[in-house]
């Protein structure tokens, strides 16, 4: 429990990571209630699965451009301030969504929301990295995703019920309230800014294109870029296309909530355990198991007619994703040093949007010519390709790194003791 609670003057207090985890929980609760109804909300405007897919792909391109353009701004700013302002922006934008009934305003608000997401995810990832010891990074990432997935279990049930009994726009009001609570907690929790404490002088890289070109020149970074986007491919399918499929199958918004609630259960049960397992057996093995399991279950869904059985298989596939989510980012940070952190974290984060774009565009185009069931073949193939790519992963074992670090510390202490003896 030392990760969550420490003693200060003899009294137990929450650690910085514990406070961040509570804030992450509130933010994830806000995101989960919106994402549960987002696809159905867009479908009510566009009236077409393909149109929803293409519009979501456009938003993905906006997000990708945001990462490229705003990397220098985030790099040269205090991450705590960037994170706080992004939360305020989210709260205001969700409130405006609740009041909106116009398609063109929806497009503008979605554009703003997408850019805010770039600031939030980039700043939060670096904040967690700065508050983590190198040998505990995957553990802290696992804790982060565990708190996120607790919210993603609760949120869909709340959202599905409100959308079914009242109206979807009320979901955005609730989401704004959660974000405001997260912002208040963040401003009052006095989380220490480790950037000031460490006083690490970070080189400023103003040449945006140079950052991206140099990122992809390294084979190991190229591999982790695609591995890190594997979960984004899958979740784009689950949260964008499956809710519409459930509604078109004759079920209600409440069933969308039930499905997305169940999808998150394996994540909350297993992500922290899998992240600790990765410390012992290495990242390569955990990636291979996660991707092949998801691929097999996606292929199996193609041959099933019952929507209930399909939903059950996709819930089981979340066990595979529980192996991928908390470990892929930890693996990335294990590959780079502190000097490369701000420089390459922005380019790395574009993998989420690049893979979202690829998955959404392929699926939207396929739906123009083929029935929905062929999406299971598509995403089964994509997950299998990720499985093959996992063989190229450098098998870093953090447990061994910790032992090496401890042994070096012990040798240094012995040398200092020997000098004192002289």
C-alpha positions as CSV (number, residue, x, y, z in Angstrom):
1,X,0.0,0.0,0.0
2,X,3.1,2.3,0.0
3,X,2.1,3.4,-3.5
4,X,-1.1,4.9,-2.1
5,X,-0.4,5.7,1.5
6,X,2.7,6.9,3.3
7,X,3.4,8.1,6.8
8,X,4.2,11.7,7.5
9,X,5.0,12.7,11.1
10,X,3.6,9.4,12.2
11,X,0.2,9.8,10.5
12,X,-1.0,8.0,7.3
13,X,-1.5,10.4,4.3
14,X,-2.2,9.9,0.7
15,X,0.8,9.9,-1.7
16,X,0.9,12.1,-4.7
17,X,0.1,9.1,-6.9
18,X,-2.9,8.3,-4.8
19,X,-4.2,11.8,-5.2
20,X,-3.6,11.7,-8.9
21,X,-5.4,8.3,-9.1
22,X,-8.5,9.8,-7.5
23,X,-8.4,12.7,-10.0
24,X,-7.9,10.2,-12.9
25,X,-10.9,8.3,-11.6
26,X,-13.1,11.4,-11.8
27,X,-11.8,12.3,-15.3
28,X,-12.4,8.8,-16.5
29,X,-15.9,8.8,-15.0
30,X,-16.6,11.9,-17.0
31,X,-15.2,10.4,-20.2
32,X,-16.9,7.0,-19.7
33,X,-20.4,8.5,-19.4
34,X,-19.9,10.5,-22.6
35,X,-18.2,7.8,-24.6
36,X,-21.0,5.3,-23.7
37,X,-23.5,7.4,-25.7
38,X,-21.2,9.3,-28.1
39,X,-21.6,7.0,-31.1
40,X,-25.4,6.8,-30.6
41,X,-25.4,10.6,-30.2
42,X,-23.5,11.1,-33.5
43,X,-25.8,8.5,-35.2
44,X,-28.8,10.6,-34.2
45,X,-27.3,13.5,-36.3
46,X,-25.7,11.6,-39.2
47,X,-28.2,8.6,-39.6
48,X,-25.4,6.4,-41.0
49,X,-22.8,4.1,-39.4
50,X,-20.3,4.9,-42.2
51,X,-20.9,8.7,-41.8
52,X,-20.2,8.4,-38.0
53,X,-17.0,6.5,-38.8
54,X,-15.8,9.1,-41.3
55,X,-16.6,12.0,-39.0
56,X,-14.8,10.3,-36.1
57,X,-11.8,9.7,-38.5
58,X,-11.8,13.5,-39.3
59,X,-11.7,14.2,-35.5
60,X,-8.8,11.8,-35.3
61,X,-6.9,13.8,-37.9
62,X,-7.6,16.9,-35.8
63,X,-6.1,15.2,-32.8
64,X,-3.1,14.0,-34.8
65,X,-2.5,17.6,-36.0
66,X,-2.8,18.8,-32.4
67,X,-0.1,16.6,-31.2
68,X,2.3,17.8,-34.0
69,X,1.5,21.5,-33.5
70,X,1.3,21.7,-29.7
71,X,4.3,19.5,-28.8
72,X,6.6,22.6,-28.4
73,X,3.9,24.5,-26.3
74,X,3.5,21.5,-23.9
75,X,7.3,20.9,-23.8
76,X,8.0,24.5,-22.7
77,X,5.1,24.8,-20.2
78,X,4.5,23.6,-16.7
79,X,2.7,20.3,-17.1
80,X,0.5,21.0,-14.0
81,X,-0.8,24.2,-15.5
82,X,-1.5,22.6,-18.9
83,X,-3.4,19.8,-17.2
84,X,-5.5,22.2,-15.1
85,X,-6.4,24.4,-18.0
86,X,-7.4,21.4,-20.1
87,X,-9.8,20.2,-17.4
88,X,-11.4,23.7,-17.3
89,X,-11.8,23.6,-21.1
90,X,-13.4,20.1,-20.9
91,X,-15.9,21.2,-18.3
92,X,-17.0,24.3,-20.3
93,X,-17.2,22.3,-23.6
94,X,-19.3,19.5,-22.1
95,X,-21.7,22.1,-20.7
96,X,-22.1,23.6,-24.2
97,X,-22.7,20.1,-25.6
98,X,-25.6,19.7,-23.1
99,X,-27.3,22.8,-24.6
100,X,-26.6,22.1,-28.2
101,X,-29.1,20.8,-30.8
102,X,-27.4,22.0,-34.0
103,X,-25.2,19.8,-36.2
104,X,-22.7,22.6,-37.1
105,X,-22.2,23.6,-33.5
106,X,-21.7,19.9,-32.7
107,X,-18.8,19.8,-35.2
108,X,-17.2,23.0,-33.7
109,X,-17.5,21.6,-30.2
110,X,-16.1,18.2,-31.2
111,X,-13.2,20.0,-32.8
112,X,-12.4,21.9,-29.6
113,X,-12.9,18.8,-27.4
114,X,-10.4,16.9,-29.6
115,X,-7.7,19.5,-29.2
116,X,-8.2,19.7,-25.4
117,X,-7.8,15.9,-25.2
118,X,-4.3,16.3,-26.7
119,X,-3.2,18.7,-23.9
120,X,-4.7,16.5,-21.2
121,X,-3.3,13.2,-22.2
122,X,0.2,14.5,-22.9
123,X,0.5,16.5,-19.7
124,X,-0.9,13.7,-17.5
125,X,1.4,11.1,-18.9
126,X,4.5,13.2,-18.2
127,X,3.2,14.1,-14.7
128,X,2.9,10.4,-13.8
129,X,6.3,9.7,-15.3
130,X,7.9,12.5,-13.2
131,X,6.3,11.1,-10.0
132,X,7.4,7.5,-10.7
133,X,10.7,5.8,-9.9
134,X,12.0,4.1,-13.0
135,X,11.7,0.6,-11.6
136,X,8.1,1.3,-10.4
137,X,6.8,2.9,-13.6
138,X,4.8,-0.1,-14.9
139,X,3.3,-0.6,-11.4
140,X,2.1,3.1,-11.3
141,X,0.8,2.8,-14.9
142,X,-1.1,-0.3,-13.8
143,X,-2.6,1.6,-10.8
144,X,-3.5,4.5,-13.1
145,X,-5.4,2.2,-15.5
146,X,-7.0,0.4,-12.6
147,X,-8.6,3.6,-11.3
148,X,-9.5,4.5,-14.8
149,X,-11.3,1.2,-15.4
150,X,-13.2,1.4,-12.1
151,X,-14.7,4.5,-13.6
152,X,-15.3,2.8,-16.9
153,X,-17.2,0.1,-15.1
154,X,-19.5,2.5,-13.3
155,X,-19.9,5.2,-16.0
156,X,-21.6,3.1,-18.7
157,X,-24.3,2.0,-16.2
158,X,-25.0,5.6,-15.2
159,X,-24.9,6.9,-18.7
160,X,-27.0,4.1,-20.2
161,X,-29.7,4.6,-17.5
162,X,-29.9,8.4,-18.0
163,X,-30.0,8.1,-21.8
164,X,-32.7,5.5,-21.7
165,X,-34.9,7.1,-19.0
166,X,-34.3,10.8,-19.8
167,X,-32.2,12.1,-22.7
168,X,-28.6,11.9,-23.9
169,X,-27.9,15.6,-23.4
170,X,-28.2,15.2,-19.6
171,X,-25.2,12.9,-19.8
172,X,-23.1,15.8,-20.8
173,X,-24.3,17.8,-17.8
174,X,-23.2,14.9,-15.5
175,X,-19.8,14.7,-17.3
176,X,-19.2,18.4,-16.8
177,X,-19.9,18.0,-13.1
178,X,-17.3,15.2,-12.8
179,X,-14.7,17.3,-14.6
180,X,-15.3,20.3,-12.3
181,X,-14.9,18.0,-9.2
182,X,-11.6,16.7,-10.7
183,X,-10.4,20.3,-11.3
184,X,-11.2,21.4,-7.8
185,X,-9.5,18.4,-6.2
186,X,-6.4,18.9,-8.4
187,X,-6.1,22.6,-7.4
188,X,-6.6,21.8,-3.7
189,X,-4.6,18.6,-3.3
190,X,-1.2,20.3,-3.3
191,X,0.4,17.7,-5.5
192,X,4.1,18.5,-5.7
193,X,5.4,19.6,-9.1
194,X,8.4,17.2,-9.5
195,X,9.7,19.2,-12.5
196,X,10.6,22.0,-10.1
197,X,12.1,19.7,-7.6
198,X,14.2,17.7,-10.0
199,X,15.3,20.8,-11.9
200,X,16.0,18.7,-14.9
201,X,17.2,20.9,-17.8
202,X,15.3,19.8,-20.8
203,X,16.6,20.7,-24.2
204,X,14.1,22.6,-26.3
205,X,13.3,21.1,-29.6
206,X,11.5,23.7,-31.7
207,X,11.8,21.8,-35.0
208,X,8.6,19.8,-34.9
209,X,9.3,17.7,-38.0
210,X,12.8,16.9,-36.8
211,X,11.2,15.4,-33.6
212,X,9.0,13.1,-35.6
213,X,11.7,12.1,-38.1
214,X,14.2,11.3,-35.3
215,X,11.6,9.4,-33.4
216,X,11.0,7.0,-36.3
217,X,14.6,6.5,-37.1
218,X,15.0,4.2,-34.2
219,X,13.6,0.6,-34.8
220,X,12.7,0.0,-31.2
221,X,10.7,3.2,-31.0
222,X,9.0,2.3,-34.2
223,X,7.9,-1.0,-32.9
224,X,6.6,0.4,-29.6
225,X,4.7,3.1,-31.6
226,X,2.6,0.4,-33.4
227,X,2.3,-1.8,-30.3
228,X,1.1,1.2,-28.2
229,X,-1.7,1.8,-30.8
230,X,-3.0,-1.7,-30.7
231,X,-5.4,-1.0,-27.9
232,X,-6.6,2.2,-29.7
233,X,-7.5,0.1,-32.7
234,X,-9.6,-2.2,-30.6
235,X,-11.3,0.4,-28.4
236,X,-12.3,2.4,-31.5
237,X,-14.2,-0.6,-32.7
238,X,-15.8,-1.3,-29.3
239,X,-16.9,2.2,-28.4
240,X,-17.8,3.6,-31.8
241,X,-19.3,0.7,-33.8
242,X,-20.6,-1.8,-31.3
243,X,-23.0,0.7,-29.6
244,X,-24.7,1.5,-32.9
245,X,-24.8,-2.3,-33.8
246,X,-26.5,-3.0,-30.4
247,X,-29.1,-0.3,-31.1
248,X,-29.7,-1.5,-34.6
249,X,-30.1,-5.1,-33.3
250,X,-33.2,-3.8,-31.4
251,X,-31.8,-3.3,-28.0
252,X,-32.0,-0.1,-25.9
253,X,-29.4,2.4,-24.7
254,X,-29.5,0.6,-21.4
255,X,-28.0,-2.5,-23.1
256,X,-25.2,-0.3,-24.5
257,X,-24.5,0.6,-20.9
258,X,-24.6,-3.0,-19.8
259,X,-22.2,-4.0,-22.6
260,X,-19.6,-1.3,-21.9
261,X,-19.9,-1.9,-18.2
262,X,-19.1,-5.6,-18.7
263,X,-16.3,-4.8,-21.2
264,X,-14.4,-2.8,-18.4
265,X,-14.7,-5.5,-15.7
266,X,-11.7,-7.6,-16.9
267,X,-9.7,-4.5,-17.1
268,X,-10.3,-3.5,-13.5
269,X,-9.8,-7.0,-12.3
270,X,-6.6,-7.7,-14.1
271,X,-4.7,-4.7,-15.4
272,X,-2.7,-4.0,-12.2
273,X,-1.9,-7.7,-11.8
274,X,-0.8,-8.0,-15.4
275,X,1.4,-4.8,-15.1
276,X,3.1,-6.4,-12.1
277,X,3.4,-9.7,-14.0
278,X,5.2,-7.8,-16.8
279,X,7.8,-6.7,-14.3
280,X,8.7,-10.4,-13.8
281,X,8.3,-12.0,-17.2
282,X,9.0,-9.1,-19.5
283,X,6.9,-7.1,-21.9
284,X,7.3,-9.3,-25.0
285,X,5.4,-12.2,-23.5
286,X,2.6,-10.1,-22.1
287,X,2.1,-8.4,-25.5
288,X,2.0,-11.7,-27.4
289,X,-0.6,-13.3,-25.1
290,X,-2.8,-10.2,-25.1
291,X,-3.0,-9.7,-28.8
292,X,-3.5,-13.3,-29.8
293,X,-6.3,-13.8,-27.3
294,X,-8.1,-10.7,-28.7
295,X,-7.6,-11.8,-32.3
296,X,-9.1,-15.3,-31.7
297,X,-12.2,-14.0,-30.0
298,X,-12.7,-11.4,-32.7
299,X,-12.6,-14.1,-35.4
300,X,-14.9,-16.3,-33.4
301,X,-17.5,-13.5,-33.2
302,X,-17.8,-13.6,-37.0
303,X,-19.5,-17.0,-36.9
304,X,-22.0,-16.1,-34.2
305,X,-25.5,-14.7,-34.9
306,X,-26.7,-13.9,-31.4
307,X,-25.9,-10.4,-30.3
308,X,-25.8,-11.6,-26.7
309,X,-23.1,-14.2,-27.4
310,X,-21.1,-11.7,-29.5
311,X,-21.2,-9.2,-26.6
312,X,-20.0,-12.0,-24.2
313,X,-17.1,-12.9,-26.5
314,X,-16.0,-9.2,-26.8
315,X,-16.1,-8.9,-23.0
316,X,-13.7,-11.9,-22.8
317,X,-11.5,-10.1,-25.3
318,X,-11.0,-7.4,-22.7
319,X,-8.7,-9.8,-20.8
320,X,-6.3,-9.5,-23.7
321,X,-6.6,-5.7,-23.7
322,X,-5.9,-5.7,-19.9
323,X,-2.4,-7.1,-20.8
324,X,-1.8,-4.4,-23.4
325,X,-3.0,-1.1,-21.9
326,X,-0.9,-0.6,-18.8
327,X,2.2,-2.1,-20.2
328,X,2.7,-0.4,-23.6
329,X,3.3,3.1,-22.3
330,X,5.5,1.7,-19.5
331,X,7.5,-0.1,-22.1
332,X,7.9,3.2,-24.1
333,X,9.2,5.0,-21.0
334,X,11.7,2.2,-20.3
335,X,13.1,2.7,-23.8
336,X,13.9,6.4,-23.4
337,X,15.8,8.6,-21.0
338,X,14.7,11.8,-19.2
339,X,16.2,14.0,-21.9
340,X,14.0,12.4,-24.6
341,X,10.9,12.4,-22.5
342,X,9.2,15.6,-23.6
343,X,10.7,15.4,-27.1
344,X,9.4,12.0,-28.0
345,X,6.3,11.6,-25.8
346,X,4.2,13.8,-28.1
347,X,5.2,11.9,-31.3
348,X,4.6,8.6,-29.4
349,X,1.1,9.7,-28.4
350,X,0.1,10.2,-32.0
351,X,-0.1,6.4,-32.2
352,X,-3.4,6.5,-30.5
353,X,-4.9,8.8,-33.1
354,X,-3.1,7.2,-36.1
355,X,-4.5,3.8,-35.1
356,X,-7.9,5.3,-34.3
357,X,-7.9,6.8,-37.8
358,X,-6.8,3.6,-39.5
359,X,-9.4,1.5,-37.6
360,X,-12.3,3.9,-38.1
361,X,-11.6,4.5,-41.8
362,X,-11.2,0.8,-42.6
363,X,-14.4,0.0,-40.8
364,X,-16.4,2.9,-42.3
365,X,-15.2,1.9,-45.8
366,X,-16.0,-1.7,-45.3
367,X,-19.5,-0.9,-44.1
368,X,-20.2,0.7,-47.4
369,X,-20.0,-2.7,-49.2
370,X,-20.2,-5.5,-46.6
371,X,-22.5,-6.3,-43.6
372,X,-21.4,-5.4,-40.1
373,X,-20.2,-8.9,-39.2
374,X,-17.2,-8.5,-41.5
375,X,-15.8,-6.0,-39.0
376,X,-15.0,-8.9,-36.8
377,X,-12.7,-10.3,-39.5
378,X,-11.1,-6.9,-40.0
379,X,-10.2,-6.4,-36.4
380,X,-9.2,-10.0,-35.9
381,X,-6.7,-9.6,-38.7
382,X,-5.4,-6.3,-37.2
383,X,-4.9,-7.9,-33.7
384,X,-3.1,-10.8,-35.3
385,X,-0.7,-8.4,-37.0
386,X,0.0,-6.8,-33.7
387,X,0.7,-10.3,-32.3
388,X,3.3,-10.9,-35.0
389,X,4.8,-7.5,-34.3
390,X,5.2,-8.4,-30.6
391,X,8.0,-10.8,-31.5
392,X,10.1,-7.7,-32.3
393,X,9.7,-6.2,-28.9
394,X,12.8,-5.8,-26.7
395,X,12.0,-8.1,-23.7
396,X,12.7,-5.6,-20.8
397,X,12.2,-7.1,-17.4
398,X,11.9,-4.4,-14.8
399,X,12.5,-6.8,-11.9
400,X,16.0,-7.4,-13.2
401,X,16.5,-3.7,-13.6
402,X,15.6,-3.2,-10.0
403,X,18.0,-5.9,-8.9
404,X,20.8,-4.3,-10.9
405,X,20.1,-0.9,-9.5
406,X,20.1,-2.2,-5.9
407,X,23.3,-4.1,-6.5
408,X,25.0,-0.9,-7.9
409,X,23.8,1.0,-4.9
410,X,25.2,-1.6,-2.5
411,X,28.6,-1.6,-4.3
412,X,28.7,2.2,-4.1
413,X,27.9,2.1,-0.4
414,X,30.6,-0.5,0.2
415,X,33.2,1.7,-1.6
416,X,32.2,4.7,0.4
417,X,32.5,2.7,3.7
418,X,35.9,1.5,2.6
419,X,37.1,5.1,2.0
420,X,35.8,6.1,5.4
421,X,37.7,3.3,7.0
422,X,40.9,4.6,5.4
